């Protein structure tokens, strides 16, 4: 039996009929090995409810961060924050489940622009002075969900914006299986955005990043996902091989002589591309890009 932690030093996964346990960082001699019993990317409230319902214990992870934000704002309370979290979760669940299950019956939930507007109103009302911030739960998870939903609707521009904001709010430099999964989702959005037809209305927006910038970021994240998946899951894992296969396929399509990651010429060009893409998305701090 391996105990739970919301900041685990290991994780377990199923591969070829075996349960594998791999470390997420260096584990000191005598240090307890822990895993996270649930998806650590979900919001604090849902995490606590699941742990109590299914494993019969409470978890206070990240509650202190919420309390600091409440004190800084001066005009809100933890009760207000929790209610706002519930409202945002209900909103994204309605968009992700209800609207898909009953197409045409709930137009407001199917209209993701309306869903985003409602979410912004909830955040503003909860923290009228300090602001909610993309880093406070459940906003990162909500933005990542919106990214997937927008992409399913064939709208790569808002998918890319929400995906990048969710990715960096979660900590773009984080490691672990969920970090790899999120990165792969972002890559799918980047591929869609880089393959827009020349007559796409999105490309008529002068503020939208150039195709070369989006492509550079896409190639970089593919390379990064390959390295991270190998480190996290192991080089013999089928998931790692699939990501590597996608990277090889995309790189094979580059013109002869074109630079690729991690070559020096590519990395020099990437710096400007990454800055332009993430700033367009509304991300102003992008450590671990």
N, C-alpha and C positions, 0 to 999 in steps of 0.2 A: 504494500500500500504506500503510495507516494502522496504526501500532504499537499494541500492547496496553498498558493500564494498569488496575489494579483500582480506581483513582481517576481515571477518564477525565475529560477536559474536553469530550467530544463523544460522540455516539452515532449509529448508522446504522440506518435502517429502510426497509422497502419500502412505497411508496405509489403506487398507480396505475401499476405497472410501472416505477417509477423508484426508484433507491436514493438516499435523502436522508440527508444528514449535517447534524446540528444541534448547536449548542454547548450545553453544560450550565451554563456560567458564562462570564464575560468571559475571553477569551483574549488575552494580551499579544502585541504585535508580536514576531515571531520565536520565540514559544513553540511547541513541537511539539504538533500535534493528535493526541490519542490517543482510542481507544475501548476498551471492554471486550469481549473476544472471546467471553465467555460470560455467562450470567446472573449479575450481581453479587450477587443475593440468596441464592444457594446458599451452603452452608457452606464454610469455608476448605479442609477436607480434600478435598472433592469438587472444588472449584475447582482446587486444585493438581494433582489427578490428571488432570482433563480437559485442563488446559493442557499438562501433560507428555505425555499420550497423543496429543493432537491437534495441539499446536503446538510441542512439544519444548523447553519451557523451564519453569523453576521460578518460583514466586511465593511470597514470604514475607509477603504482606499479612495483617495482624492476628495474626501469630504472636507479636509482642511483647506484645500485650494478653493473650494466653493465659499467657505467661511471667510477667507481673506478677501475675496471679491465682494462679498456682502458688506464687510466692514469698510472697504474702500469706497463703495458706492454711497453709503450713508442713508439711502432712502428706500432700502429694500430689506428683505428678511429671508431666512432659509426657507420658510414656508412658501414665500413667493417664488423663490428659485425652484423648489421642488414642483410646484404647480405648473410653472412655465416648462419645466422638463417634461412633465406628463403631457402637456398640450402639444409640445413639439413632437414627442414620440407618437402620440395619437395621429397627428397630422401626417407624418411620413409613413406610418403604417397604413393609413387610409389611402395614400397615394400609391404605395407599393403593392397593397393587397386588394383592398376594396374596389378601387377603380379598375384594376386589371381583371378582377373576377366578374365585375358587372360593368362591362364597357358601355359607355353612353348614359349610364344611370346616374353617375356622380361626376358631372363635368368639371366641377371646381377641383376635385381631387385629381382628375386626369390632366388638368391644365397645370403643369409644373411651375409656370411663372406665377400663378396665383398661390400655389403652395409656398413658394419661396417668399412671396410678399407677406403672407400670413406668418411665416416663421420669423421674418425680420420684425414684424410688429410685436410678436410675443417677446422677442429678445429686448427690444427697445423698452417695452412696458415693464419688464422685469428689472432692468438696470437703467433707469432714466438718466443717470449721471455718468457712471463709469463705463457703461457699455458691456454687453455680454462677452464679446470676443470669440473668435473662431476656436480657441483652444479649450473652452469650457464645455463639458459634456451637456447634452448629447450632440452638440453642433458638428464636431468632426465626423461622427458616424452618419448624421443626417446629410451632410454635404456629399459624403461618399455614396450614400444611397441615391441621392438626387443625380449624381453623375451617371450611375448605372441606368437609372430610369430615363434620363435625357437621351442617353446613347440608344436605348431600346426604341425611343421615339424618332430616331434618326436626326438628332440635334447635337452634333459634336461640339459646337461652340460652348453652350452652357454646361455640357457634360465635362468639358475640359476645365472650365473655370471652377466648377464645384469640386471636381476631382482633385485638382491641384491644391485648392484651399483646404480640403479635408486631409489630404496627404501631409501637407506641411504642418497643419494644426495638430496632427497626430505625432509629429516629429519625424521629418523626412529621413533623418539619419538613424532611426531606430532599427533594431535587428529583430530577427525572429520570424516564425512562419507567417504570422498575420501581416507583418511588414512586407514580406515577399508577395503575399496575395494581393494586398492593396496596390503594390507597385505594378503587378501584372494587369490589374484593372485599369490603372492609369495608362499603361502601354497600349491597351486596346483602344482607349479613347484617342490617344495620340496618333495611332495608325489611321483611325477613321478621319481625324482632322487633317492628316497629311495627304489623304487620298480624295479630298473634296474635288469635284469637277470644276473646271475653270468658270462655268456659268453659275456656280453656287451663290445664292444671295449673301451667304456669310462672307465670302471673299470681297464683296462690294463694300464691306465695312472697313474703312481705312485703318481703324485701330486694331483689327484682328492681326495676329502675328503672321509673318511671312512663312510660306511653306518650308523654306530652307531652315528657319529657326525651329519650327515644330518638328521637322525631320531630325535635326541634330539632337534635340532633347529626347526624341523617341529612341534613336540609336543608343544614346547614352544610358537611358533607363533600361533598355534591353540588356546592354552590357552589364549594368549594375545588378539587374535581376539575376543574370546568369551567375555572377560571382557570389551574390548573396544566397541564392538557392543552393549552390554547391556547399557553401559554408554551413548553412542551416540544416538542410536535409541530407547532404552528402552527395557526392558525385554519381553514385550508383542508383540514386532515387529516380524513378520514372518522371516525376514532376520536374526535377532538375534537367533531365535529358530533353524534355519537351520544350522547356524555355530555351535551352541551348540550341535546339533544332530550329526554333523560330528565329533566334538571333542569326544563325548561320544562313538561313533562307533570306532574311532581309538584307544582310550584308552582301550576299551573292548578287543582289540586284543593283548594287552601287556601280556607278561608271568606273571603268578601268582607271586606276591611279587615284581615285578619290580616297581621302583620309578617313579613318574609322577609329572608334575608341579602342584602346586608350592612346593612340598615336599622338605625338606632341602637337602636330598641326590641327588635328581635330579638337583637342582639349582647349587650344587657344581660341578657336572659333566658337566652341561650345559656351564659353564664359559669357559672351555677348548674347548668344541665342537664349540661354537659360534665363538671363536677366530680363530680356524683353518678354519672354513668354510668361514668366511668373508674375511680373509686374502688371502685364495685361490682365492676368487672372485676379489681381487684387492682393497678391502675396508680397509683402514688403520685407519680411524676414524669412530667409530660406536657407538656414543652416542645414547641413547634411543633404544638400541637393544631389 
